[in-house]
């Protein structure tokens, strides 16, 4: 990549029911401190709110913004449609509720050059706008909430298994035929696995930060994390050897807590020690996680932690083999980096 003229960049956005944040998210892209050419391609799912209307306004207001249809509403299909409709050598993924830091694109392009990576990404910086969202944000950025995932908790720049969202070289995306559309969730992890399988480098850097708006209710958070767990098990079945102990923590907790409740109710009260110990652990862990937050937000952190752990673990345990078999049937042969 030339030092004199920064490469042109395509920003791709899969959106569905994003009226609350879409305009602000796009503004954070268009106002990037970046000297190169920039385009934004928004893939529109079948939203039930004003998302399409807001997207049309953005197209009228700035010639750099374009839209493409995504009638399925599925994220990987949206991403592939946007990739196909875009044209520049660097492809930046952003969600409709993600807010890029001002120098995100310039920093990412520099890191691609410096590291030779095929994909670079950074920190998913969760930020809430009310007490519940603040509690979820604290849980998501705590090690007791998400383990040692650097893109949640931070850490030193280093090679990684996966990163949040991602800034890609188009040539690799095209070589791998983009995202696997069978993966309704976990498509980022699956794509990054194939990039690494092809000999490409995935690079995490704390210099890159995207502000993220958490789900607005317990029910929405539970659905999100149940799907995460369900599809992470599909990835584990699809790519043998891709699982590690961190991913087994939540399903193990679900099993042991359920067993403790059954034993406590049917055999001996001592069985309740396990669920009681879990509650004590997440309550204690919520204290440092909630430092500096209002009391109402701090009080809800244990609820957010339990929702994330139990939903993810339940989704992992109940992920049907039939779903994995369907996805495995779409398996692609490994592609070697050129």
Secondary structure, 3 states (H helix, E strand, C coil): CCCCCCCCEEEEEEECCCCCCHHHHHHHHHCCCCCCCEEEEEEECCCCCCHHHHHHHHHHHCCCEEEEECCCCCHHHHHHHHHHHCCCCEEEECCCCEEECCCHHHHHHHHHHHHCCCEEEEEEEECCCCHHHHHHHHHHCCHHHHCCCHHHHCCCCEECCCCEEEEEEHHHHHHCCCCCCCCCCCHHHHHHHHHHHCCCCEEEEEEEEEEECCCCCHHHHHHHHHHHHHHHHHHHHHCCCCCCHHHHHHHHHHHHHHHHHHHHHHCCHHHHHHHHHHHHHHHHHHHHHCCCCCHHHHHHHHHHHHHHHHHHHHHHHCCCHHHHHHHHCCCCCCCCCC
